[in-house]
Amino acid sequence: MAKTAEELKELLVVPGLIKEEDFALAQTDSATSGRDLVELLVDRDLIKDSQLGQLIAEDLSVRFLDITQEKVDNQILMMIPEAVAKEFKAVAINRAEDGVRVGMVDPSNVEARHAIEKRVGEVINVFYITPR
C-alpha cells in the first residue's frame, strides 16, 4: 500500500529528516502536478531513494532491498512475465537458500504475493523496493 502524505510526514518530518516547509512545498506540487510525492521528495534531493526505501520498509515491517546493489539473475527475472511485473510492481531478483527473492513496491498486497508465488512455482521472499 502506498504511503499517504500524512504517513510520509510522520516518517520524514517528525524525526527531522526533512524540513516541514520543504515537505509542504513538495506536497503542494504533487497535488497540482499529479506527480507522486515520493518521487518529488527524491527528485528534489530532500532524501535519498535508498534511505526513504529503508524507512518505508521498516514502517511496513519488511526488509528493504536496493535492487541497484543486487546482482539480478536473468533466468529468475524472467520467472515473472512483464505484464504481471508491471501490474503488481514486482521483480524477481535472484534465488537464495530460502526461496526466490522478489522485490515489490507494495509487499502488503497478498493477492499479488499469491499470484507471483503461483507463477514462480517456488517459495518467495518478499522485500520492499522503491518505485525507482
Secondary structure as the mmCIF struct_conf table of DSSP 4:
data_model
#
loop_
_struct_conf.conf_type_id
_struct_conf.id
_struct_conf.beg_label_comp_id
_struct_conf.beg_label_asym_id
_struct_conf.beg_label_seq_id
_struct_conf.end_label_comp_id
_struct_conf.end_label_asym_id
_struct_conf.end_label_seq_id
HELX_LH_PP_P HELX_LH_PP_P1 ALA A 2 THR A 4
HELX_RH_AL_P HELX_RH_AL_P1 ALA A 5 LEU A 12
TURN_TY1_P TURN_TY1_P1 VAL A 13 GLY A 16
BEND BEND1 LEU A 17 ILE A 18
HELX_RH_AL_P HELX_RH_AL_P2 GLU A 20 SER A 33
HELX_RH_AL_P HELX_RH_AL_P3 LEU A 37 ASP A 43
TURN_TY1_P TURN_TY1_P2 ARG A 44 ASP A 45
BEND BEND2 LEU A 46 ILE A 47
HELX_RH_AL_P HELX_RH_AL_P4 ASP A 49 LEU A 60
TURN_TY1_P TURN_TY1_P3 SER A 61 SER A 61
BEND BEND3 VAL A 62 VAL A 62
STRN STRN1 PHE A 64 PHE A 64
HELX_RH_3T_P HELX_RH_3T_P1 ILE A 67 GLN A 69
BEND BEND4 GLU A 70 GLU A 70
HELX_RH_AL_P HELX_RH_AL_P5 ASN A 74 LEU A 77
TURN_TY1_P TURN_TY1_P4 MET A 78 MET A 79
BEND BEND5 ILE A 80 ILE A 80
HELX_RH_AL_P HELX_RH_AL_P6 GLU A 82 PHE A 88
TURN_TY1_P TURN_TY1_P5 LYS A 89 LYS A 89
STRN STRN2 ALA A 90 ALA A 96
TURN_TY1_P TURN_TY1_P6 GLU A 97 ASP A 98
STRN STRN3 GLY A 99 MET A 104
BEND BEND6 VAL A 105 VAL A 105
TURN_TY1_P TURN_TY1_P7 PRO A 107 SER A 108
HELX_RH_AL_P HELX_RH_AL_P7 VAL A 110 VAL A 120
TURN_TY1_P TURN_TY1_P8 GLY A 121 GLY A 121
BEND BEND7 GLU A 122 GLU A 122
STRN STRN4 ILE A 124 TYR A 128
#
